[in-house]
């Protein structure tokens, strides 16, 4: 049986919200966490760092979920930033053109530094 995909959230004093994904972001994984993700980021003006460091696989379903949330935040004046993606995940993000749509940082500290000093 497949390991369950989960997410945890964290709030920084600067107002930045972090969502840590744990598990695969394939169609089944996205179904497991999509509503929780949407509820965790209910404020459209939030600066959101998405931590993909614990994600081993991402499919078109995971990419679509990130694109939809990124668009929703952008329309409300917020921002989605991607951090800590492993080599394979980075390759998929690059092939999908995410580097043109989102800021992508190799580590969480680098993402925090960038977003908290805007």
N, C-alpha and C positions, 0 to 999 in steps of 0.2 A: 504494500500500500504506500502511496506517495505521502511524503512529509507535508504537513499543513503549512501553507504560506500565511505569514502573519505580518503585522506591522506594529511598531511602537512609535510614540511621538514624544517630543521633547520641546520645551519652550526655553529660549534664552532670554536673558534680561534685556537684550537689545531689541526684542520683539520678533526675532527670527524664529520660525518654527522649523523643526527637523522631523522628518518622517523616515524611520529606518525600516526598510523592507527586509524580511527574513524568508528565504525560500525562492522558488521559481516564480517568475512572472509570465507564466503561460496562461492559456485560457482558463484552466482550472484554478490556478493560483490567483488570477485576477478576480474570478468569481468569489473567491474566499475573502478578499480584502477590499474590493471596490467600494462598497457602501461605507465601510469604516474609513477608508481613505477620503472619500468625499465629505463625510461628516467631520473628520479631523481637520479639514481645510475648508471650513464653512465660510470663513472671512475671505473675501476675494481680494482684499488689499494686502494680504500677508506676503512676507518674503519667506519663501519655502525652500529649504534645502532637502533634497531627496537623496538619502544615503543608500546606494546600491552595493555597498561592500559585502553584504551577506546574500547577494543574489547570484545564483549560479547559471541561470538561463533566463532569457527574455525573448518572448515571441511577439508577433504582431499585436496580440491582445495587450501585452504589457506596454508596448510602444504607444498604442492608441490611447490607453489609459493616461499615460504621461502627457501625450499631446493634448488631450481634452482638458486635463487639469491645468496645463501650462497656458492654454488659450483662455480658459475661464479666469485665471489669475491675471493675465495680461489685460483682459478687458476691464477688470475691476481696479487696475492700477497696481496689482501685485506682481510677483515674479517667482518663477520656478528655476532652481539651480540644481544641477546634478553633481554628486560627489561620490568618490570612492569606488567607482565602477572598475571591476577587474578587466583584464586584457580582452577576454572574449566578449564581455558585455560592451566594452568600449568599441570594439570592432563592429558590432551590430548597430550601436548608436551612430557610429560614423557612416556606415553604409546607408542608414536611414536618413542621413542628413541632419541629425540632431545637433551637431556642432554649429550649424548655421542658425538654429532656433533657440538654443539654450546655452548658457555658460556651463561648462563642464570642467570640474576640478579633480585632480587625482586624489586629494585627501579632504577630509572634513575640515581640518584646521585652515587649509587654503581657501575653501569655500566660505568659511566663517569670516576670515580676514577680508575677503572681497566684498561680501554682502553687508557686513557690519560697518564698513568704512565708505559706504556710498553717500 
